[in-house]
């Protein structure tokens, strides 16, 4: 029996000055891409600022979406079902990179290359959407028909539109997913809640979720 797993492509718009510059060129609202390996967004990776309030030091990062920096961030989240083999390949690839995290740099020149449609290679350097696309290239999952060096966040938005599960404030999604996880945990702990309370809570959660999902 084939076992499938889910990964998530997360597009965000932080509203920072750097994000605004990219938006001026791309005309897209969401200009940062990440890959997540769980629906609660605990395992989220990208290329971006290593210190959230300092845009000048950037590279490979494990993102923390519960940080106050993301409190007003807009996002779109896309769910992709992949084989367990592909999931493990991508996850292990990213973890291998994380073991040498300091080796990787942000590829600012690569962004210029995208704008000019010129391939600019730099060893161990990526911009955010290039990184996500390169991780996908390790497997049979290729949602965007471009080399990773030319893939933009908007390319993911266009090619994965049918897989969108959420659009709205990232903080709201985090609230929903963490609430769902707590309630699921309570379901397996009869002393924490009774079935009627759990069912009512789930109904309220579904009503809230409907407000944020397209």
VENDA-V151485 format. One record per pair of residues at least 12 apart in sequence whose ideal C-beta (glycine too) atoms are under 7 Angstrom apart, sorted by sequence separation. I is the first residue (numbers start at 0). J is the second residue. If there is no record, write none. Layout:
BEGIN
<<I & J> <I & J>>
END
This chain:
BEGIN
<<18 & 30> <33 & 45> <46 & 58> <109 & 121> <143 & 155> <185 & 197> <18 & 31> <32 & 45> <46 & 59> <47 & 60> <108 & 121> <142 & 155> <31 & 45> <46 & 60> <133 & 147> <45 & 60> <51 & 66> <106 & 121> <109 & 124> <132 & 147> <143 & 158> <182 & 197> <12 & 28> <31 & 47> <110 & 126> <142 & 158> <12 & 29> <44 & 61> <45 & 62> <51 & 68> <109 & 126> <142 & 159> <11 & 29> <12 & 30> <13 & 31> <43 & 61> <44 & 62> <106 & 124> <129 & 147> <132 & 150> <182 & 200> <10 & 29> <43 & 62> <104 & 123> <105 & 124> <106 & 125> <129 & 148> <182 & 201> <11 & 31> <103 & 123> <104 & 124> <106 & 126> <109 & 129> <10 & 31> <43 & 64> <102 & 123> <103 & 124> <105 & 126> <129 & 150> <10 & 32> <103 & 125> <128 & 150> <182 & 204> <106 & 129> <128 & 151> <8 & 32> <9 & 33> <40 & 64> <128 & 152> <179 & 204> <8 & 34> <9 & 35> <178 & 204> <128 & 155> <6 & 34> <7 & 35> <6 & 35> <33 & 62> <175 & 204> <6 & 36> <118 & 148> <7 & 38> <175 & 207> <5 & 38> <175 & 208> <9 & 43> <61 & 97> <112 & 148> <113 & 149> <17 & 54> <59 & 96> <59 & 97> <113 & 151> <15 & 54> <109 & 148> <172 & 211> <171 & 211> <59 & 100> <93 & 134> <92 & 134> <29 & 73> <59 & 103> <167 & 211> <28 & 73> <29 & 74> <58 & 103> <89 & 134> <92 & 137> <166 & 211> <29 & 75> <58 & 104> <165 & 211> <58 & 105> <165 & 212> <166 & 213> <57 & 105> <89 & 137> <164 & 212> <44 & 93> <88 & 137> <89 & 138> <88 & 138> <163 & 213> <85 & 138> <36 & 90> <85 & 139> <85 & 140> <14 & 71> <81 & 138> <13 & 72> <46 & 105> <81 & 140> <12 & 72> <11 & 72> <12 & 73> <79 & 140> <11 & 73> <11 & 74> <10 & 74> <9 & 74> <10 & 75> <9 & 76> <7 & 76> <8 & 77> <7 & 77> <7 & 78> <8 & 79> <5 & 78> <6 & 79> <5 & 79> <5 & 80> <6 & 81> <3 & 80> <4 & 81> <3 & 81> <77 & 155> <3 & 82> <4 & 83> <46 & 125> <3 & 83> <6 & 86> <46 & 126> <47 & 127> <1 & 82> <2 & 83> <46 & 127> <75 & 156> <4 & 86> <45 & 127> <77 & 159> <6 & 89> <79 & 162> <46 & 130> <78 & 162> <45 & 130> <77 & 162> <77 & 163> <78 & 164> <77 & 164> <75 & 163> <76 & 164> <76 & 165> <24 & 114> <75 & 166> <33 & 127> <32 & 127> <73 & 168> <74 & 169> <31 & 127> <32 & 128> <76 & 172> <34 & 131> <72 & 169> <33 & 131> <74 & 172> <32 & 131> <34 & 134> <69 & 169> <70 & 170> <69 & 170> <64 & 169> <65 & 173> <64 & 173> <32 & 152> <31 & 152> <30 & 152> <8 & 131> <29 & 152> <32 & 155> <27 & 152> <25 & 151> <27 & 153> <29 & 156> <25 & 153> <40 & 173> <40 & 176> <39 & 176> <38 & 176> <39 & 177> <39 & 180> <10 & 152> <10 & 155> <10 & 156> <8 & 155> <8 & 159> <11 & 169>>
END
